[in-house]
Amino acid sequence: MKSVSLLLLFLIALCGSSFGQHTTVESEEWLTEDLGYLYFNGGKAYFNFDGYKKHENKYKIGHDTLKIIDTYTTSADNFRQQHAEVSKFIINYFDGKKLTIKAVNENAVKLAGRPPLQFKNYKASFDNGVKFSKLRFLSSTCYGNCPQLLINIWADGTYRLKGGEFTEPFKGDYAGRLTGAQLDSLNFWLKHSELKKMYDWKQGSQVTDAPNYHLDIDFENNKDKLTLTTNDPPFNLTGLVNFLVESFRKVNLTKIKEGEKQAN
């Protein structure tokens, strides 16, 4: 009897750990081959189907149907009444790893076009072949308190910071080294960011109240370099950019004294 109970517990644990058992359309983040995206959080759908405009709308999922709901007011009734436009999609295919949706009313066609949209689970966006030798990251100020940063990181974890406005108490030149865990996190985001698709990427729209980010990545073979400038990072780069922007507050830093030699 005891052995049977142990076997049942093992089977329950095995089923619970399966990728597909607890994966739903809403629980995952989805990415197209053209770097469009769709994910759900806090009762809202976040998506960019056309490569330009980001959307944030309420939604409902029932059976094989996804409804994205845009609520708005208008001057036609002196903004007294809330109106709603529903974009309806049929979920043609879903297995936890892939998702296909197709617009089935005109509002949805305006958002996504008529051909079906095919997504992969963002967890599958991982390229072990991405290995960097040096990374240079610049972040500007904004209308608020965005930190002004110049960060250089080498493959061994060597870290250099030149902090400008809103970087207190790290204003000036500082040196440090990423811990093993921090370096692993950086490499994870580099491998997870679809970098090979970013060489010809161009930002579709401008955001007025946002910092500018500039990123130079030298890859291990010393023959390949990726340069990006954006003030509205695409979905696939947000994890990497957030890691870099927050890094100076998490790395153990030492002030570089005037005249002290810095790493090149």
N, C-alpha and C positions, 0 to 999 in steps of 0.2 A: 504493500500500500504506500509505503514511504517513497519507494522508487517511482511509482506512478505519479505521485504528487510532485516530485522533483522534475519529472519529465514534462508535466503540464506547465510548471513554472518556467522551464527552459523554453518551451514552445511559445508561451505568452511573451516572454522577453524578446525572442527572436522576431516574432511578428511586429512587436512594438518598435523594433529598431529598423524595420524595412523602410527604404526610401519612400515607397509609394503609399504606405499605410496611412500616414497622417498628412500627406501632401494634398492640398486643394489648390484650386486656381487662386484663391485669395491669400493663401499662406506663403506663396512664392513670389519672386520678382522675375519678370520676363523681359527678354531682349530679342530684337529682330537682327537679321544679318546686316541691316543698314543702321544699327544702333538706336532704333526706336525702342521704346520701353513701355511697360505697363506693370504697375504694382498697386497694392491696396493697403491702406493704413488709416485707422481711426474713422472708419465709415466713409472714406473717400477713395476714389480711384485717381491715381496720378499717372499721366501718360503723355507721350509725344509720338504721334504716328507719322507726322510729315517731316520730321527732322528739323523743324523750325520752332513751332509754338508749343510750350508746355501747358498742360491742362491739369486742373484739380477740381473734380466734380463728385457729387454724391453718386451712388450706384446701387443696383440691386442685382443679385444673381439668383435665378430660379431654374432648376432643371438644366436645360441646355441653352439658356438665354442670359446674356449680360446686358443690362440696361444702364447706360450712363446718363445721369440727369443733371442738366444745366438749369439752375434756377436764377431768375433775374427779375428786375423791375424795369419799368419803362415810363418815359414822360407822357406816353399816349394816354395813360390814366392817372397822371400826376403822381406816379410811383406808389399808388395806393395798394395795388394788388401784386402778389408774387406770381410770376409765370414760370412755366417749366417746359423745357424742350428735352425730349427723350430720344437718345440715340440707341438703337437696338441692334445687338450683334448675336448671331448664333455661334455657340461654341461647337465647332465642327469636330475638333479632336483635342483630347487631353489625356496624357498618361503620367503626369508628374514631371516628365522631362521635356515634353514638347506641348505646345498649345497652338491651336489654329482657331481664329475667329473670323467671321464674315459679316460685313454690314448688310442689314436687311431692311433698313428704311432710309429715307433721304437724309435725315439728320446724321445718321451714322456714316453714310457715303461721303458727306461733307468733311467729316473728321478723318476718315481712313481710306477713302476710295472704294472701288467695287471689288478688286481682287482680294482674296482671303489674306489675312495677315498671319504669318507664321512666326512663332516665338520659340526660343529655347529657354530653359530654366537658367537664370543668371549664374547659378552655382556651377554650371558647366563651362562658363567662360574662364578658362584657366590654361595658361600656356607655360609649361615648364621650361621652354626654350628661352624665355626672357631672362637675361642675366645682365646686370648693369655694372659698369666700372666706375662711373661718377654721375651724380645727379645734381643739377643746379636749379633752385626754385626761388622765384621772386614773387612777393605779394605786396600790393600797394595798399595805401589807406583807402577809406571810403568816406561817405558822409557821416558815418558813425565812428566807432572805435576799432576798426579793423587794423590788425597789427601790420606794420611795415617791415618786411622780412627779406633778407638775402641769406639763403641756406645752401651750403655745399655739403654733400654726403658722398663718401667713397664706399666701395664695395666691402671694405673691412670694417665699416661702421664709423670711421672717422667723421666727425661732425663739426662744421664751422658755421657760426651765426654772426651776421651783422644786423643788429636790431635797431630799428628806427622808432617812429612814433608808435605809441600804444604797445610797447613791448616791455615796459617796466616789470620787474627789476632787471631786465636783460637788455638794456639799451647800450649799444656799442658792440665791440668785438668779443666773441666768446668761443671757446673750444670745448669739445666734449666727445663722447663716443657712445653710439647706440649700444644698449645691452643686447645680448643674444636674442632675447624675446622681441625687442624693438626692431632689430634687423630682420628677423623672421617676418614680422608684421609688414615692414616695408616691402620685402620681397614678395609677400603674399599679394599685396595690393598692386604691385607692378605686373605680376603674372595674371592678375584678375581683371585688368583694365582694358583689354582688347587693344593694346598699344599698336599692334600691326595694322589696325584699321584707321589709325589716327594720323598717318602721314599726309593724306590728302583732305583731312577733315577741315571744314570751315564753319565757323560759328554762324548760325542762321539769324540771330537777333542780338541786339544790344540791351544790356540791363544798365540803367542809369546809376542807381545807388548800389554799386557792388564793387569790390576790389578787383583789380586786374591781376591775373596770375600768368606767370611766364615759367615754362618748364623746359629745361634742356636735359636730355638723358643720353649719355654715352654708353653704348652697349659693350659687352665684354670683348667682342672681336676687334674693337677700335676702328672699325670701318663703317659703322652704322650709328647714326645719331638722329634722335627725334626732338624736334623743337615745336612747342605749342604756346600760343598766347590766347587767353580767353578771360572774359569776366562772367561767363555763364557756363561752367563745365558741364559736359554731357553726363548723363546718368552713369555711364561706365567709368568715369573718372572721379566721381564724387568721393569715393572711399579713399583714393590716393591723395587727393587734394586736402581732404579733412585731416588725414594723418600728418601731412607736411605742415599745415597751418598750426596744428596743435602741438607739434613735436618739440618746439623750443621750450615749452613749459614742462615737458616730461623727461627731457634728457638732462643728465647731471652735467652742468656747465661750469667752466672756470673762466674768469675774465682774462682776456689777453692783454698783457701790459704793453704800453707803447714801446715800439722798437723790438718787441719779441717776434721771432720768426714764426710765420704761419705756414701751414701746409699748402702746397701749390696744387 
